Amino acid sequence: MCTPTQDDIYAYALSKTLTKVPSPANVGLYSSCKNRLNMILEQMEVYMKQQALEIEEKYKGTSRPRSFQLSVTGFLALIGRLLFYNPVWTTENQDHHNIRFIFVHFSAWHFAGSDLLWSGLVIRLIQAIEMNFGKLQLVLYRVAQYDEEDEIKKKKVEDGPKDWRPKRICCCPLWLFLLSILVVAGILLGILFKFGFFKPNEIFDEENEETTNQVGWLEGLIITTLGLPALSVCRFIFQMVKNLIFSQDKNITKGMDNKQISGQLGFMNKVRKEMWLMSRFIQFMEVFERRRIRVVLNITNLDHCAPKKIVGVLEAVNILLSDEESPFISILAANQEVLIEKVNFADGCFSKEDRAYALLNRIVTLAFTVPPLGDDSKLSLFSSLTSNAKIPEEDKDGTVVQKKTSYEFVLEIEETKESYPLLDKSTVIPNVMEEEVEKLVTSILAINEKRLNKYMSDDAMSMRRVINSIRVTVIMMKALQKELPQPEFIAPWVVLANQWPCRLSWIMQCVEDAQQRADIDLEREANCCDSKTLWKVFSESRAELYVMSAQVKELLEHDGDPEMLERFLSVDFQLTIKDLKAFEAVTVNLDHTIRKELAQIRGTSRLNDSGWMRNLAPLPLTKIINMDTEDVCKELSRMKYPTKYIDIVKSNDLNGTALVFGDADDLKNLLNMTFGEWSTFRLHFLGLPSHLQPQHMNTPPVPSNPQSQTPSFHHASNHSSNPSSVNSNIFPLMSVVKKFS
């Protein structure tokens, strides 16, 4: 049996969560690898359909769901419901146990040439709904059921067993009224045929005068009786034919091509009404099929489009597909780093709320950042690439088996008309008990309810992201068969990643760098004790974070109150490095691009501490700022400086903090070194002089007022964290600590 890969687990956890998440839902699926995104989306579709089947098989209710592949009788029943009945919204049919997923794939790159990229998304949705339910059914609903005034009226949910209410005319059911008209028309036609039609020459026949008058009166009664219904039927048929010939997707395409029409407010309003109609039609079909119906929209290649068009699609998802009763689940699969950079460069991005992170936070209800590949997955992928596997073969019975690598999930695609693809029998399907997950999620939220409330945002979207992320985290840990940490720490970890993404990324990077440094120096216990609290890790490195504040200013803006973070980690939830390691592989609501950027800015170069450059290359800022006086003396002794300089360091208590925050000229006068000695000392401890440092475009401009300038004691570049020139002002370290605690 084949063991599922990490990406299989991620797809399984997402699919399991989306069967429980209420609609509308917007999922952000982020990864820098397009192949991984496509594979996860494919796997999610398979898993979600499989879970929908399992839910129906286990259902023991009285009203079984209808088959969505309608038989002749089922089709006639649907036509009858569309023509003669109105659905009744009840508490039961608004929350069906069974579920059906309809998957719609929208590649933004295919519509990138259009000025209105978002309208292509709407066209794709309309086409997919017509293909799944039938164009005739949708047109019938539009003509016989749709009423624009329903959008203004409040939806009434009743308590009762009946799902349908007959349409009425004068307190008479429509079907009975039409049946009565047909019966009366048949009787009248029979009488007409019996007495004959009107003859003009009978008007002048005195003997037949009475008969002629009676026949004329009868014909007038027939015309009056059948005239109005006939006009209504003709009008109905005309609207049906018009909507069948001129479909709405063609109307939208026509309006999109006409710049005068597309630029009007009325065009956007028509599109919005069309999406509302689609939502109501799906709700109608939910009552008919006795199951929930969710339209899953996979949006791919959006990061390849122009910034203005990206913003247009995101706003369309937020406006058109996020109505309170919308049945849509949108999955935005993209490279988050590219997406954020493009949105930030879009026109009209002036305020903080217009920037990419704020825009995505307003839209996305579940952020899923695919964790980097582990060592085993990398080895598996490398082996598959070298073996050049993935060769399709044909089985004896005509079944096409797509041979994929162990990194990719093996699927069997049978040449049948079944709607659900089958999972390969040789692959172990993760199986997490739904009841166990629900019980665990409920207990996790209940344990920390009082303590977590003060750290939660007063934003409903943020709360939904936290709850959904907790569910995904629990499912992933169960599927990966990892030992669950203390239940009271699961929710706090998710909240920590949601409220302070930059500072948490910084802590994770510091722990990783310390572990790598310990492995290189063969000091397994140094700085990597699992019992060490995360607050202690942050306290030891927050001065370094302050030094880099100019480069990470935009990242720090995403974080919440720094003082609340101190209380969170030091008082209420004393998370340790052990907890960090347990959660790291399943942390999906944290943007990994933040950590990547912090790592680049921190830039610990391993070349600095090796070989002939060890005595010349600048020390990493992390190492300097944590050095005490004895460490400075040892470094000078290793560099073979005279003992008189070591004595000066000891007598003046010069530690790493003093070297970083002190004045370079005062330090030079204090040590009284020769020019050559001072040049080596300055390069090693203080970094490159300012005139030798590379200039970077992303370095923020220096304010014109020198009193308001950020001290330039460390100009950290994107490739090096080495200290540079030291500012002439001395800042107390405690004030720095207070600012970033």
N, C-alpha and C positions, 0 to 999 in steps of 0.2 A: 504493500500500500504506500502511495506517495504522500509525504508529509506536506501540508499546506505551507506556502511561503508566507513571509511577513505581509506582502501585499494582499494575499488571499485573506489573511486575518483582518486587515484594515477594511477590505471590501465587505467582509462578513459583518464586522462591527457596525459599519455605516448602514448597511442594508437592514440589520436588526433594529437599529435605532430609528430609521425612517419609517418602519412599519408602525411605530408608536408615536412618532412626532406628529402633532396636529398640523393640518394645513391652514394657511399657506406657510411654507418653509423655504428658506433660501440657504443653501449649503455652499460654503466656500471650500473647494477641494484644491489644495495648493501643493505644487511640486515643481521643481526645476526640470524634471525629466518628463517629457511628453509621453514616452512609451509607458511609463508607470501610471500616468493619469489614465491613458486609454485602457490599459489592462485592468485597473481598478474599476473603471466605469463599466467595462464588459462583465467583470465578475459581479459587480453590484446588481446588474440586471438579471443575471442568472440566479443569484441568491434571493433577490426580492421576489421573483416569480416562484421560486421553489418554496419560500416561506409562505407566500399567499396560498399555494396549493396545500401545504401542511395545515394551515389554519382552517381551511375549508374541510379537509378530511377529518380533523378533530372536532369540528363543530357538531354539537348535539342539540341545537335549538329546534323548535317546531317548524319555523319557516325557513326552508332550505333556499339558498340563493339560486337564481336562474343561471343557466348556461349562457355565457356571452356569445357563443356561436349559436344563433337562434335557429330553431327548426321552423317549419312552415306555420305550425300553430303558434309558436312563440312570436314569429314575425307578425301574424295577424293580431295577436293580443297586444303587441306594441303599437300597431297602427290604431287599434281601437282605443287604447289609452291616450294616444296623441290627439285623436279627433274628438273624443266624447267625454274625457275625464280630466280633472285637475288633480295634481298631487296634493296630499295633505301632509304638512310637515309635522311629524310627531317626535317625541323624545326617543322613541325606539328607532325610527328610520334615519334619524340624524346622527346616530352613533352605532352603526352596524358593526358586528364583530368581524365579519369577513371583509376582505379587501382585495382590490384588483388594481394593478399598476399598468399604465400605458406609457411607454417610453418614446420620447420625441428627441431626436438628435438635431441640434442646430450648430453648424459650423459657421462661426461669424466670418471667417475668411471668404466663404462663398458669396457673401453679400457685402464684402468690404468696398466694392466699387460704388455702392449706392450712397447717396447723401444721407438717407434715413435708414441706418443699419437696423435700428430697433423695429421698424416696420417689417423687415424680413423675418424677424423672430415671430411676429404676430401671424404672418402669412404661413410660416411653417407649422405653427400650432393649429391653425384652422384646417390646413390640409391633413394633418395627422388625425384630428378628431373626425373629419369626414371619412377618412380611410378606415378608422376603427369602428365607427358606429353606423356608417352608411350615409351617403349624401341625401337620399330620399328622406330618411328619418330626421336629419337635421333641418331640411327644408320644411317638412311637415311641422316640426316644433316651431320654427320661425313664423309660419303662417297661422298655425292653429293655437299655439300656446303663448307666444311671446307678447308681452304688453310692456311698453316703455314706462308706464306708470308704476309697475311693480318695483322698479329700481328706487323710487322715492318712498314707497310704502315700507313699513317695517315688517320684517318676516315674522309671522306668528307661528310659534311651535305649540302644538296642542297635545293633550294627553288622551289617547284613545287608540283602539285597535285598528281603525280603518286608515289605509294608506291612500285611498282614492275617493274623490267626491265627484259625482257626475256634473257636467255642465248643464245649466238650466236656462230655459226660455219660458218666461211667464210661469215660474214655479214648476215647470215640467222638464224632466230630463231631456237633454238634447237628442239623445238616441231615440227616445220614445216620441219626441216631437217629429223628428224626421221620419220615423216609422209610420206615424199617424198620417203625415202628408203623403207618403207613398201609398198607403192604403186608401186614403180618400181620393188621391189622384187615380188610382186603379179603378175605384168604383165609378168615378165621374167619366173616365174614359170608356168604361163599359157601357154606361148609360148613353154616352155620346155615339158610340158605335151602334147602339141599339136603335136610337131615334134618327140617326143620320146627321150629317153636317148641314150647315146653313146653305140654302139655295136661294139666289136672288129672285127667281121668277115666282117663288112662293109668296112674296110680299104682296103681289097684286091679285092673289087668289083669295076671294072673300070666304070661301068655304074652309080654307086652311089657315085663316087669319089667326085663330086662337093657337093653333099648333105652331105657327111661325113665331109668334111672340114667346111661347114657352121655350122653344129651341134657342132663340137669341138670348133670352135670360140665362139659360143653362150654360151657353158658351161664355158669356160674360163672367159668370161665377167661376168657371174653370180657369179662365185667363187670370182673374183676380187671385184665385187660390194658389195657382202654380207660378204666377209671375214673380213675386218677391223671392220665394225660395230659389227659383231658377236663376234670378239675378245674383243672389248670394253664392250659389254654386259656381256660376260663371266667373264671378270675381275671385273666388277661392282658387279655381283652376288657373286663372290668369296669373295670380301671384305665385302659384306653384311652378308654372312653366317659366316665369320670369326669373325666379330664384334658382331654378335648375340650370338655366342657360347662362345667366349673369351671376356667377358665384361671388361671394364676398371677398375672397382672396384676390380675384381679378379686379374688383372695384378698388381694393386697397392698392394694388399694384398700379392701376391707372392713376389714382390720386397721388401716389408716390412719385410717378414719372412727371406729373404736372407740378412744376414748382409753385405756381400761383395757388393751387389747391393745397399742396402739402404745407405751405407756409401759413395757412389759415388755422385759427383756433378750432374751427369746426371740424377739420380733418382729424385732429387728435381726439376730439370728443367722439367722433364716429368710431374710431378705433377702440376707444375705451368702452363704448356701448357694445361693440361687437364682442369684446372679451367678457363683458358681463353676461351677454347672451350665452356664450360658450360655457361659462360657469353654471348658469341656471340649467342649461341642457344636461350637463353632466350630473347635476343634482337630481334632475328628473330621472335620468337613467339609473342613479343610485337607488331610488325608490322602486323602480321597475325591476332591477336585477337583485335587490335586497342585499347589497354589499356596498362598502365604500369604494369609490373610484378616485384614484390619484394619478394625475398626469405628471410624469417626471420629465422635466426638460433639462437635457444635458447640453450646456453651452460650452463649446470648446473653441480654441484658437482665437479667443477674444484679445489675448495679449499681443497678437500679431497685427492688430488694427491700429488706426490712428487714434490719438488721445481723445479727440472730440467725439468720435464714434463709440469709443469705449464708455465714456460717460453717458452717452445717449442710451446705450443698452442697459447699463446699470440703473439709470433712472426709470427706464421702461419696466424693468423687473420690479422696481420698488413701487411704481404707480399702477401699472396694468395688471401685474400678477400677484399683488400682495393685498388684495381686497380681503376683508374679514372672512368672507365665506368662499374664498377662492380655493379650488381643489388642486392647485398647482404646487409642485415641489421643484424648485429650480436648483440645479447643481452647476455652479460656476467652476469649471476646471481650468486652471491657468497657472502660470508662473507668477507667484505673488510679487516677487521683486520687480519684474518687468512691468506688471500691471500697476504697481504703486508709483513707479517712476513716471510712467506715461500719464497717469491721471493727474499727478502733481504738476505736469507741464501742460495740462489742458487749458483752453481758454476759460476765463472766468474763475480760476482758482486763486482767490484773493485772501480769504479768511481761513482760519484753522478748520472750520467746519466744512470747507470746500475741498480739503485735502483728502488723499486717498484713504487713509486709515479711518477718518471720521465718516467718509461716505460709505465704506464697506461696513463699518460698525452699525450704521443706520439700516443697512439692508440685510446683512448676513445673520441668520439665527443659529447657525452651527458652523463654526470655523474648524476645518480639518486640515491641518498641515501634515503632509505625509512625512514621517520621520526618515532620516537618512538611512541608507542600507546598512545593515550590520555586516560583520566580517563574513559570516556564513553565506549571506545573500550575495555579497560581492563575489565570493568564490564561485558560487553557483552560476551567477550571470557570466562571469569570465569564462568558465568552463563551457557554457552553452554557446558563447560567441566563438570560441576557438574550435568547437566541434562543428559549428555551422549547422546546428540542428534546426528543426522546424520544416520538415518535408512532409507534405500531405500524402497519405496512402489511402487506397480504397480497399475496404474490407470485402469479403466474399458476398455478403448480403446487400452490397450497394451502399453501405454506410461509409461516409467520408470521415476519416479520423484525422484531425489536425494534430500532428506531432509537434508539440511545443516543448520548450525547455523546462527544466525543473523550476526555473525562476518563474516561468509563465505557467498559468493554470491549464491543465489538459482538459479539453472539451470534446465531446462527441456530438457532431451535428448530424442528426438523422434526417433523411430525405422523406419527411412526413409533413403533414399539415398541422401538427400539434403546435400550439402556441408557446409551450414552455420547452426550452432547450434542456437536455438532460446533462446532468453532471457526470463526469467520467467516474466509473465505478472503482477505478484504481486509486482515486484520490480521496483522502480522508476529509470529510466535510466537518468543519467545526460545529459542535453542538453545545450550545449554552441554553440551559433551561430558562424559559421566559419567566416562570414564577419566581425562580431564585434571583434573577436580575431585578425584578420589580420589588421584591422584598428587601434586597440589599440597598437599592437606590432609595427606597422609602426610609429605611433605617439611617442611612448616611445623612439624608437631609434633616431627619428629625433630631439626630444627635447634636448637630451643630447649628440648629435653627436660631437660637438666641444669640450665640456668640458671632455668627456669620452676618447677621442682619446689619450690624453697624459698618461692615466693610463692603456691603453690596451697594451698587449704584441704584439710584431711584429711577432707572430706565428699564421698562418692561423687556425691551429687546436684549439688554445685557443679562437680565435674569434668565431669559429663555436660553441664551447661549450657555450660561453656567449649568443649567439643569440638563440640557442636551449633552454637554461635554462630560458631565458626570456619568450619564448613561453610557456613552461611548467608551469612556475609560474603564468602567466596570466590565463591559462586554469584552473589550480587548484583553484585559488581564485574565479574565476567565478563559477566553479562547487560546491565549498564549500559555495557559497553565502556569501562570506566575503566582507566586505566593502573595496574597493580598496584604498590603500594609494595614496598619490599624485603621478601621473604618472611619474613625473620627478625623483622620488626616486626608482622606480622599477629596472631600469637598473643599477643605481649605487649600489644597494644592491647586485645584481647578480655579478657585477664586484668586489665588496668588498670581497665576498665569494670566488671568483675565484682567486684573486690576493693576498689576505692576509688571508688564511684560519686559520692559527694558532692564529693570533692576534684577528680575529673576534670571534673565538671559546673562547678565553680568556675573551673577553668582555661579551659574552653571559653567560659564567660561573660565572663571577663576578656579573652580574645582577641577576642571579638565586640565588646565595648564599646570596646576600643582601636581596632579597625578602623572602627567607626562614628564615633568621635571624630576619627580621622584623616581620614575622608571629609568630615566637616563642616568641619574646619579646613584641608582641602586639603593635608594632609601625608601623602601616600601611603606614605611610608617610615617614618613615626614609629610606634614601638611595634608594628609589624606585620611585622617582618622574618621571612621564612619560615624562615630558618636559626636563629632563636632557639629554644632548647630549652624544653620545657614546664616543666622544673624551674626555669629562670630566671623564667618567667612566674609560677610559683607562689611563688617566693622573694620576688618584688617585691610580691606581694599578700597574703601569708599573715598579715601583721600586721592588715590590714583584716578578714580572715576571723576572726581572734581577737576583734576588736572586736565582730563580729556573732555570737559564739559562743553567746550566750544565746538568740538567735532560731533558730539552726540546730543546736541541740544534738541533737535527735532525728535530723536528717539525718546528722550526723557519726557517730552511733552505728552506721551501716551500714558505715562504712569499717573497713579493717584497720589494722594497725600503722602509725602515721605514720612511724616511723624506717625501716621497710621500704620505704615509698614513696620516701623520699629516695634510698635505695640503688637502687631500681628505676629511677628517672628520671635520676639523676645518674651512675650507674656502669654498670649492666648494659644498660639500654635507653635511650639518649639520644634520645628522640623529640623532634621539632621541630614548629613550627607548620605546616610544610608537610605533615608526616605527619597532623597533626590535621585539616587541611582535606581531605586525601585520604580519611580514614576517616569524617568527620562524617556524610556522606550515607548511609553503610551501617552505622552503629552502631545496632544494634537491641536490644542487651542492656543498654542504659542507660536508666534511667527519666527521661524528659524532664520529669516533674513536679518533680524535684529541681532541675533547672536553672531551671525557671520560678519556683520559690519563691525560689531564690537571687537571680534577677534582680529579683524584686519587692522583696526586702529590700535589695538593693544600690541599686536605684532611682535610677539616674543620670538626673536630669532635664535635658533639653536646654534648658529655659527658663532654667536658672540662669546660662548663659553667653551670653545674648542680650539685646539691647535695654536698656531702662531698669532692669530688675531685675538686671543683671549686677553692679552695685556693692553690691547689698543682699542678694540671695539667697545662702544658704549654699552654699559650695563642696562638691562631692562629696567624700566621704571618700577615694575612690581618688586624686583629684588632690592633696588636702592631704598625705596620708601619704607621697607620693612627691616632694614639693617639697623642694628644698634651700634654703639661706639666700638665695641669689641669686634664686630664684624667689619667695620671700616678699617680698623687697625690691621686685622688679618689680611684684608685685601691689599693694603699698602705694603705689608710685609711680603706678600706673595709677589707683588710687582717690584720688589727689591728697592723700595724707597729707603732713604736713611732713617735711622731710629728717631732723629730729632723731630721729624714730621709726625711720627706716630705719637711721640710725647705731647706734641701740640694738640693733636686730635683728642687724646685722653684728658688733657688738662682743661680743654674747652668743651668737653662733652659733645663732640660733633658726631651726631648719628645721621642716619639716612634722611630723616625729616628735615634736619638743619641744612643738609646739603641741597635738598630739593627746594625748600622755601626760603633759604638764605640769599643774601646778596652776593653776587659773584665777585665784585670788586673787594668787598669786605673780607671775603674768604681768601682772596689772593693776597691781600695785605697781611692777614693773620698767619698764613702758612709761610709767607716769605720765601717762596720757591724761586729757582732759576726759571728763565723763560721756557727752556726745554722741558723741565719737570712740570711746570704749570700747564703747558700745552697737553702733555700726556694725561695729567690728572683731570683737566677739564674735559677732554675727550672721553675719558673712561667713566667719570662720575656725572658729568653735566651734559654730555651729548655733544652733537655737532654745533659749531657756532651758527648763528642765524643766517650768515651770508653763504654758508655751504649747504644749507638744508634745501631739499627739493621743494618747489612751490606746487601746490595742488589747487585745482579749480574749485574743489568743494570746501576750501578753507573759508570760513565766514569773513566778511570785510571787517577791518579794524575801525572802531568808532573814532570819530575825529576828536572827541574830548578825551584827553589822556587820563583824566581822573576816573572816568568810567570804564577804562579798559580792563579786560580780564587779564590777570597776570600771565606773562608769557614765559613762565619758567619751564614749560614743557610744550613745545609745538609738536604734538604727535602726528605723524603722517599716517597714510593708509597702509604703509608697509613696515613701519617701525614704531615701537613704543619707547624708543630711547629718549632720555631727557635731553633737552636742548638748553638754550640760553636761560639764565635765571633772571627774574625780574628784580628791580631794585627795591621793591617793597616786600616786607616780611609779613606774611599772614599767619595769624595764630591757627594752629591745626584744629583746635577745638571748634572754632567757628566753621571750618570746612566740614568737620564731622557732623556738626549740627545741621548744616544745609542739606546733606545727602543722607541723613539717617532715616 
